Amino acid sequence: MPKLVLSSALARWLSDDGGAVGASWERRLDVAGTTLAGALDSLFRQHPGLRGYVLDEHGRIRHHVAVFIDGESIRSKSDLDVSLNEGSEVYIMQALSGG
C-alpha cells in the first residue's frame, strides 16, 4: 500500500479524533491506489476538507503545491495518472513562493 506524506503545513488541516484540527509535524498515511489520482482520492475520502488545499477547481495540483513520488518531482500537475508501486512514497508539500 502506498504511503502518502503530508508536510506540516498541510497536515495541520487534517481532522483527528472528533474533528480536532492542528498538527505541527508531517503526517504519514497509508492510502489505497495504484495511481497518484487513486491515492489522492483515498486521501480525500478520509479527509475531504484537504481537497481544496491540494487540488484546484479543475482537479489539478495547485500551483503552489509540490508532489514527489519516490523522491522524484511529478512532471505534470494536471496528469495524475502516474503509476504507484505497492511501496511508493508520495510526498505532498506547499511550495514556497514570493520575492
DRENDO-1510 file (C-alpha; in Angstrom, 1 decimal, always signed):
<recs>
REC; n; res; u; v; w
REC; 1; MET; +0.0; +0.0; +0.0 .
REC; 2; PRO; +1.5; +3.4; -1.0 .
REC; 3; LYS; +2.4; +5.9; +1.8 .
REC; 4; LEU; +1.3; +9.5; +1.5 .
REC; 5; VAL; +3.4; +12.0; +3.4 .
REC; 6; LEU; +1.9; +15.5; +4.1 .
REC; 7; SER; +4.2; +18.3; +5.1 .
REC; 8; SER; +3.3; +20.0; +8.4 .
REC; 9; ALA; +1.7; +23.0; +6.5 .
REC; 10; LEU; -0.9; +20.6; +5.0 .
REC; 11; ALA; -1.1; +18.1; +7.9 .
REC; 12; ARG; -2.4; +20.8; +10.2 .
REC; 13; TRP; -5.7; +20.7; +8.2 .
REC; 14; LEU; -6.4; +17.0; +8.9 .
REC; 15; SER; -9.0; +16.4; +11.4 .
REC; 16; ASP; -8.3; +13.9; +14.2 .
REC; 17; ASP; -10.3; +12.4; +17.0 .
REC; 18; GLY; -13.7; +14.0; +16.6 .
REC; 19; GLY; -12.7; +16.8; +14.4 .
REC; 20; ALA; -9.8; +18.5; +16.3 .
REC; 21; VAL; -7.6; +20.2; +13.7 .
REC; 22; GLY; -4.0; +21.1; +14.1 .
REC; 23; ALA; -0.8; +19.0; +13.7 .
REC; 24; SER; +2.6; +20.7; +13.7 .
REC; 25; TRP; +4.5; +17.9; +12.1 .
REC; 26; GLU; +4.4; +15.9; +8.9 .
REC; 27; ARG; +1.9; +13.1; +8.7 .
REC; 28; ARG; +2.3; +9.7; +7.1 .
REC; 29; LEU; -0.8; +7.9; +5.9 .
REC; 30; ASP; -1.4; +4.6; +4.2 .
REC; 31; VAL; -3.6; +5.0; +1.2 .
REC; 32; ALA; -5.2; +2.8; -1.4 .
REC; 33; GLY; -4.5; +3.3; -5.1 .
REC; 34; THR; -2.3; +2.3; -8.0 .
REC; 35; THR; -2.0; +5.8; -9.4 .
REC; 36; LEU; -1.5; +9.2; -7.9 .
REC; 37; ALA; -5.2; +10.0; -8.7 .
REC; 38; GLY; -6.3; +6.9; -6.8 .
REC; 39; ALA; -4.1; +7.7; -3.8 .
REC; 40; LEU; -5.4; +11.3; -3.7 .
REC; 41; ASP; -9.0; +10.0; -3.9 .
REC; 42; SER; -8.3; +7.7; -1.0 .
REC; 43; LEU; -6.8; +10.6; +1.0 .
REC; 44; PHE; -9.8; +12.9; +0.2 .
REC; 45; ARG; -12.3; +10.2; +1.2 .
REC; 46; GLN; -10.6; +10.1; +4.6 .
REC; 47; HIS; -10.1; +13.9; +4.9 .
REC; 48; PRO; -12.5; +15.7; +2.5 .
REC; 49; GLY; -11.5; +19.2; +3.7 .
REC; 50; LEU; -8.0; +18.7; +2.4 .
REC; 51; ARG; -9.0; +18.5; -1.2 .
REC; 52; GLY; -9.2; +22.3; -1.7 .
REC; 53; TYR; -5.7; +22.8; -0.3 .
REC; 54; VAL; -4.1; +20.2; -2.8 .
REC; 55; LEU; -6.3; +20.4; -5.9 .
REC; 56; ASP; -7.7; +23.4; -7.8 .
REC; 57; GLU; -11.2; +23.7; -9.1 .
REC; 58; HIS; -10.1; +21.8; -12.3 .
REC; 59; GLY; -8.8; +18.8; -10.4 .
REC; 60; ARG; -5.1; +19.8; -11.0 .
REC; 61; ILE; -2.4; +20.0; -8.3 .
REC; 62; ARG; -2.4; +23.6; -7.1 .
REC; 63; HIS; +0.3; +25.9; -8.4 .
REC; 64; HIS; +2.0; +26.2; -5.0 .
REC; 65; VAL; +1.8; +22.5; -4.1 .
REC; 66; ALA; +4.8; +20.2; -4.9 .
REC; 67; VAL; +4.3; +16.5; -5.2 .
REC; 68; PHE; +7.2; +14.0; -5.2 .
REC; 69; ILE; +6.9; +10.2; -5.9 .
REC; 70; ASP; +9.7; +8.1; -4.6 .
REC; 71; GLY; +11.9; +11.3; -4.4 .
REC; 72; GLU; +11.1; +12.5; -8.0 .
REC; 73; SER; +9.0; +15.5; -8.7 .
REC; 74; ILE; +5.9; +14.8; -10.8 .
REC; 75; ARG; +6.2; +16.1; -14.4 .
REC; 76; SER; +2.7; +17.5; -14.8 .
REC; 77; LYS; +0.3; +18.9; -12.2 .
REC; 78; SER; -2.6; +18.0; -14.5 .
REC; 79; ASP; -1.7; +14.4; -15.3 .
REC; 80; LEU; -2.5; +12.4; -12.1 .
REC; 81; ASP; -2.4; +9.0; -13.8 .
REC; 82; VAL; +1.2; +8.4; -12.6 .
REC; 83; SER; +1.6; +4.8; -11.6 .
REC; 84; LEU; +2.5; +4.0; -8.0 .
REC; 85; ASN; +4.1; +0.8; -6.6 .
REC; 86; GLU; +3.0; -1.0; -3.5 .
REC; 87; GLY; +5.8; +0.6; -1.6 .
REC; 88; SER; +5.7; +4.0; -3.2 .
REC; 89; GLU; +6.1; +7.1; -1.0 .
REC; 90; VAL; +4.2; +10.2; -2.2 .
REC; 91; TYR; +5.3; +13.5; -0.5 .
REC; 92; ILE; +3.0; +16.5; -0.8 .
REC; 93; MET; +4.1; +19.9; +0.4 .
REC; 94; GLN; +3.2; +23.5; -0.1 .
REC; 95; ALA; +6.0; +25.2; -2.2 .
REC; 96; LEU; +7.4; +28.5; -1.1 .
REC; 97; SER; +7.0; +31.4; -3.4 .
REC; 98; GLY; +7.3; +35.1; -3.4 .
REC; 99; GLY; +10.0; +37.6; -3.7 .
</recs>
